[in-house]
């Protein structure tokens, strides 16, 4: 019974690769965040986050400037 349960678990290499598939992107995002905090100019650090929409041309953002 115990042998059947143990045989259902994935191998060590599969578990290690699964760990790496989460750890590598997490580490890259942490490094990217720290590089941005250290290297972004002051005008980009004002706390506002404007994301570019997928269909906006380069240089335009998803902020609506129209007055209604």
C-alpha contacts under 8 A as a table, 3 or more apart, distances in Angstrom:
res1	aa1	res2	aa2	distance
1	X	4	X	5.23
1	X	5	X	6.52
2	X	5	X	5.11
2	X	6	X	6.17
3	X	6	X	5.09
3	X	7	X	6.10
4	X	7	X	5.20
4	X	8	X	6.67
5	X	8	X	5.40
5	X	9	X	7.28
6	X	9	X	5.63
7	X	10	X	7.74
10	X	14	X	6.12
10	X	15	X	6.65
11	X	14	X	5.31
11	X	15	X	6.41
12	X	15	X	5.09
12	X	16	X	6.04
13	X	16	X	5.00
13	X	17	X	6.11
14	X	17	X	5.17
14	X	18	X	6.11
15	X	18	X	5.04
15	X	19	X	6.20
16	X	19	X	5.07
16	X	20	X	6.24
17	X	20	X	4.95
17	X	21	X	6.09
18	X	21	X	5.09
18	X	22	X	6.76
19	X	22	X	5.48
19	X	23	X	6.03
20	X	23	X	4.84
20	X	24	X	5.67
21	X	24	X	6.02
21	X	25	X	7.10
22	X	25	X	5.96
22	X	26	X	6.35
23	X	26	X	5.15
23	X	27	X	6.02
24	X	27	X	5.17
24	X	28	X	6.18
25	X	28	X	5.08
25	X	29	X	6.13
26	X	29	X	5.21
26	X	30	X	6.26
27	X	30	X	5.11
27	X	31	X	6.19
28	X	31	X	5.10
28	X	32	X	6.02
29	X	32	X	4.96
29	X	33	X	6.03
30	X	33	X	5.09
30	X	34	X	6.23
31	X	34	X	5.21
31	X	35	X	6.13
32	X	35	X	5.12
32	X	36	X	6.16
33	X	36	X	5.14
33	X	37	X	6.21
34	X	37	X	5.05
34	X	38	X	6.18
35	X	38	X	5.16
35	X	39	X	5.83
35	X	40	X	7.97
36	X	39	X	5.15
36	X	40	X	5.27
37	X	40	X	6.07
40	X	44	X	6.25
40	X	45	X	6.95
41	X	44	X	5.60
41	X	45	X	6.82
42	X	45	X	5.11
42	X	46	X	7.00
43	X	46	X	5.98
44	X	47	X	7.67
45	X	48	X	7.63
50	X	61	X	6.91
50	X	62	X	7.25
50	X	63	X	7.15
51	X	61	X	6.41
51	X	62	X	6.41
52	X	56	X	6.77
52	X	60	X	7.07
52	X	61	X	4.50
52	X	62	X	5.34
53	X	56	X	5.40
53	X	61	X	6.26
53	X	62	X	5.12
56	X	60	X	5.88
56	X	61	X	6.40
56	X	62	X	6.96
57	X	60	X	5.67
